[in-house]
């Protein structure tokens, strides 16, 4: 998970979106302890809707990177989804 997060951060840095990543990274895994979207938008100079879209995009890309990392650890592609579900179950408790 950390490798996927670092990869996402690096992508954001290269795209000039480091500040955005820094503000939104707390919500990547659906954490509830991040500020509300309106508050984030005010800090970032974005609308609440734009923040929601940015969070959605970051989460989607994080999921893609996470799957890429997990794919490197399984013997068969068919095991990928099972590993993803197991990992999510561990962190949802």
FIVEX-689371 format. One line per 4 residues: number of its first residue (from 1); for each residue x, y, z of C-alpha. Coordinates in steps of 0.1 Angstrom, whole numbers. Example, Ala and Ser with C-alpha at 12.3 -4.5 7.8 and 13.67 -1.06 7.14 Angstrom:
residues 2
1) 123:-45:78 ~ 137:-11:71 $
END
This chain:
residues 93
1) 0:0:0 ~ 29:23:8 ~ 45:17:-26 ~ 12:26:-43 $
5) 9:58:-22 ~ 45:68:-30 ~ 39:62:-67 ~ 8:83:-66 $
9) 26:111:-48 ~ 54:110:-73 ~ 29:112:-102 ~ 12:142:-85 $
13) 46:159:-79 ~ 56:155:-116 ~ 22:169:-127 ~ 27:200:-104 $
17) -1:188:-80 ~ 20:181:-49 ~ -1:205:-28 ~ -33:189:-39 $
21) -19:154:-30 ~ -7:166:4 ~ -42:180:12 ~ -61:150:-1 $
25) -39:121:8 ~ -58:115:41 ~ -89:106:21 ~ -72:81:-3 $
29) -84:50:15 ~ -117:65:25 ~ -104:77:59 ~ -131:96:78 $
33) -106:119:96 ~ -100:143:68 ~ -115:178:65 ~ -148:183:47 $
37) -147:190:10 ~ -158:226:14 ~ -130:233:38 ~ -104:217:16 $
41) -118:236:-14 ~ -114:269:5 ~ -78:261:13 ~ -70:250:-22 $
45) -90:277:-40 ~ -113:251:-55 ~ -150:245:-54 ~ -164:217:-33 $
49) -174:199:-64 ~ -139:202:-79 ~ -124:187:-46 ~ -148:158:-48 $
53) -138:151:-84 ~ -101:154:-74 ~ -105:130:-45 ~ -124:105:-68 $
57) -96:106:-94 ~ -69:102:-68 ~ -87:73:-52 ~ -92:56:-86 $
61) -55:61:-95 ~ -44:48:-61 ~ -65:17:-66 ~ -49:11:-100 $
65) -14:15:-85 ~ -24:-8:-56 ~ -36:-35:-80 ~ -3:-32:-100 $
69) 17:-37:-68 ~ -5:-67:-57 ~ -2:-82:-93 ~ 35:-84:-87 $
73) 30:-107:-57 ~ 5:-132:-70 ~ 13:-163:-92 ~ -18:-161:-113 $
77) -39:-131:-125 ~ -70:-148:-113 ~ -57:-145:-77 ~ -54:-107:-80 $
81) -90:-98:-71 ~ -90:-122:-41 ~ -58:-106:-28 ~ -72:-71:-32 $
85) -104:-81:-13 ~ -83:-97:15 ~ -62:-66:18 ~ -92:-43:19 $
89) -108:-66:46 ~ -78:-63:68 ~ -78:-25:67 ~ -116:-20:69 $
93) -117:-36:104 $
END
